[in-house]
Amino acid sequence: MSSLSQVQGKEGSFLIELNFPVVPTSNTNLTDASFSMITKALNGATILDTKATATNQRWMIY
């Protein structure tokens, strides 16, 4: 029996499926100044990786 069938069989249980849009990203090289500003804004948190959307309107910081 699949886990989905088991969940549906329990009374009061429900399943939520989330569909997020896929946004193409690419690697980005930050300047030292940009990197420093982002680190400062995140209270010194470690930055593992940065990505930018194709139009460079959004940055993803990991």
C-alpha positions in Angstrom: 0.0 0.0 0.0 1.4 3.4 -1.0 2.0 6.1 1.6 -0.6 8.2 -0.2 -3.2 5.6 0.2 -2.4 5.3 3.9 -2.8 9.0 4.4 -6.1 9.2 2.5 -7.4 6.3 4.6 -6.9 8.1 7.9 -9.8 10.2 9.1 -9.0 13.8 9.6 -5.8 13.6 7.5 -5.2 15.7 4.4 -2.5 16.1 1.8 -1.2 19.4 0.5 0.6 19.6 -2.9 2.6 22.8 -3.5 3.5 23.7 -7.1 6.1 26.5 -7.2 7.0 28.1 -10.5 10.5 27.2 -11.9 12.7 30.2 -12.4 15.9 29.7 -14.5 19.0 30.8 -12.5 22.7 31.1 -13.3 25.8 31.4 -11.3 26.8 34.9 -10.4 30.1 36.4 -9.3 29.7 39.1 -6.7 32.2 41.9 -6.3 33.8 42.1 -2.9 31.7 45.2 -2.1 28.4 43.4 -3.0 29.5 40.3 -1.0 30.3 42.4 2.0 27.0 44.3 1.9 25.0 41.0 1.7 27.0 39.4 4.5 26.4 42.5 6.7 22.7 42.5 5.9 22.5 38.9 7.0 24.3 39.7 10.3 27.5 37.9 9.3 25.8 34.7 8.1 28.0 32.5 6.0 27.1 32.6 2.3 27.6 29.2 0.6 26.4 30.1 -3.0 24.8 32.8 -4.9 22.6 32.6 -8.0 20.8 35.2 -10.1 17.7 35.0 -12.2 18.1 35.3 -16.0 17.1 39.0 -15.8 19.2 39.6 -12.7 16.2 41.0 -10.9 16.4 38.5 -8.1 19.3 36.9 -6.2 19.2 33.6 -4.3 21.7 33.4 -1.5 22.4 30.0 0.1 
